[in-house]
């Protein structure tokens, strides 16, 4: 199902995957803007004036959650449909996928363990992992061009 050339479902899944990648990069950029920092770090914070949870902060956070769940489902489908599950973890793309979703789950565990106050260090972890993924992609592209 994850191969876009296989059938229409694969093509739709491939487009959804690409859309989620673009949205993830966009959300990561937006997260660096100080005015939007609380949208990601304190999505359940109540408005100081009304005392209610702000729906636009919740929507931004929920979009991030849905995208990460999509990537998790994608990774599980790839793993379950893999012919050789031991070699699955040796594939560079699969390793990058695991690295891409792991900060979300680490942050979720910290969020649960700390009662809703995740450490700002996890944002740095997200940036570092994104950087590593970009470096790996650049290296792969260079190798493909050379070979």
Wavefront OBJ file of the C-alpha trace (Angstrom):
o trace
v 0.000 0.000 0.000
v 2.890 2.412 0.628
v 4.237 2.115 -2.942
v 2.690 4.935 -5.048
v 3.212 3.023 -8.300
v 1.358 -0.068 -7.030
v -2.250 1.146 -7.075
v -4.496 4.152 -6.385
v -4.476 3.532 -2.644
v -0.672 3.597 -2.738
v -0.745 6.830 -4.706
v -3.156 8.465 -2.233
v -1.048 7.217 0.693
v 2.095 8.589 -0.994
v 0.482 12.016 -1.433
v -0.707 11.988 2.185
v 2.814 11.062 3.263
v 4.281 13.954 1.258
v 1.650 16.364 2.619
v 2.445 15.278 6.188
v 6.172 15.766 5.581
v 5.557 19.300 4.294
v 3.215 20.076 7.208
v 5.749 18.705 9.706
v 8.500 20.923 8.334
v 6.108 23.890 8.350
v 5.084 23.206 11.961
v 8.721 22.893 12.998
v 9.464 26.288 11.430
v 6.366 27.834 13.037
v 7.394 26.355 16.386
v 10.610 28.412 16.278
v 8.640 31.680 16.126
v 8.356 33.014 19.709
v 4.722 34.114 19.279
v 3.720 30.505 18.500
v 5.903 28.774 21.084
v 3.011 28.259 23.522
v 0.920 26.626 20.783
v 3.214 23.617 20.981
v 4.543 23.666 24.539
v 1.366 24.695 26.356
v -1.563 23.709 24.109
v -3.896 23.188 27.086
v -3.071 26.488 28.790
v -6.125 28.567 29.619
v -6.564 32.122 28.419
v -5.725 34.618 31.163
v -8.854 36.679 30.509
v -11.541 34.084 29.757
v -10.062 31.135 31.654
v -10.859 28.813 28.746
v -8.591 26.650 26.621
v -7.776 28.463 23.391
v -9.036 26.369 20.456
v -6.399 27.570 17.962
v -3.607 26.374 20.264
v -5.359 23.048 20.645
v -5.839 22.782 16.851
v -2.131 23.365 16.207
v -1.169 20.756 18.764
v -3.733 18.249 17.492
v -2.447 18.688 13.920
v 1.011 17.778 15.204
v -0.428 14.731 16.995
v -2.380 13.534 13.930
v 0.678 13.890 11.687
v 2.830 11.915 14.112
v 0.176 9.212 14.352
v 0.058 9.037 10.540
v 3.845 8.575 10.413
v 3.604 5.907 13.124
v 0.925 3.998 11.206
v 3.022 4.344 8.032
v 6.045 2.911 9.845
v 4.019 0.014 11.278
v 2.559 -0.807 7.847
v 6.046 -0.798 6.327
v 7.339 -3.042 9.109
v 4.457 -5.518 8.895
v 4.652 -5.704 5.093
v 8.438 -6.080 5.095
v 9.615 -9.401 3.689
v 12.648 -9.467 5.950
v 11.860 -7.799 9.281
v 15.436 -8.113 10.533
v 16.734 -6.148 7.543
v 13.965 -3.587 8.009
v 16.044 -1.846 10.667
v 19.095 -1.719 8.379
v 17.233 0.316 5.751
v 18.269 3.984 5.973
v 14.774 5.294 5.204
v 13.243 3.180 7.965
v 15.870 4.357 10.455
v 15.090 7.975 9.499
v 11.362 7.286 9.975
v 12.013 5.866 13.444
v 14.198 8.861 14.301
v 11.495 11.202 12.999
v 8.699 9.872 15.238
v 10.768 9.133 18.351
v 10.911 12.741 19.692
v 7.108 12.891 19.648
v 6.831 9.821 21.853
v 9.683 10.935 24.106
v 7.969 14.273 24.591
v 4.648 12.517 25.203
v 6.221 10.361 27.919
v 7.786 13.428 29.543
v 4.468 15.287 29.237
v 2.696 12.456 31.062
v 5.472 12.016 33.649
v 5.750 15.728 34.466
v 2.048 16.477 34.502
v 2.012 18.630 31.387
v 5.248 20.597 31.559
v 7.612 19.113 28.953
v 11.203 20.247 29.029
v 12.298 22.830 26.437
v 15.254 20.538 25.703
v 12.986 18.284 23.674
v 12.557 21.005 21.066
v 16.345 20.968 20.664
v 16.160 17.191 20.273
v 13.605 17.593 17.470
v 15.853 20.072 15.670
v 18.903 17.817 16.042
v 17.034 14.792 14.710
v 15.678 16.822 11.778
v 19.239 17.965 11.050
v 20.522 14.368 11.127
v 17.748 13.292 8.748
v 18.578 16.122 6.333
v 22.288 15.205 6.429
v 21.464 11.553 5.731
v 19.218 12.547 2.805
v 21.948 14.794 1.361
v 24.496 11.977 1.668
v 22.125 9.537 -0.053
v 21.464 12.025 -2.869
v 25.207 12.589 -3.340
v 25.861 8.829 -3.426
v 23.043 8.302 -5.952
v 24.394 11.103 -8.166
v 27.959 9.769 -8.025
v 27.012 6.135 -8.659
l 1 2 3 4 5 6 7 8 9 10 11 12 13 14 15 16 17 18 19 20 21 22 23 24 25 26 27 28 29 30 31 32 33 34 35 36 37 38 39 40 41 42 43 44 45 46 47 48 49 50 51 52 53 54 55 56 57 58 59 60 61 62 63 64 65 66 67 68 69 70 71 72 73 74 75 76 77 78 79 80 81 82 83 84 85 86 87 88 89 90 91 92 93 94 95 96 97 98 99 100 101 102 103 104 105 106 107 108 109 110 111 112 113 114 115 116 117 118 119 120 121 122 123 124 125 126 127 128 129 130 131 132 133 134 135 136 137 138 139 140 141 142 143 144 145 146 147
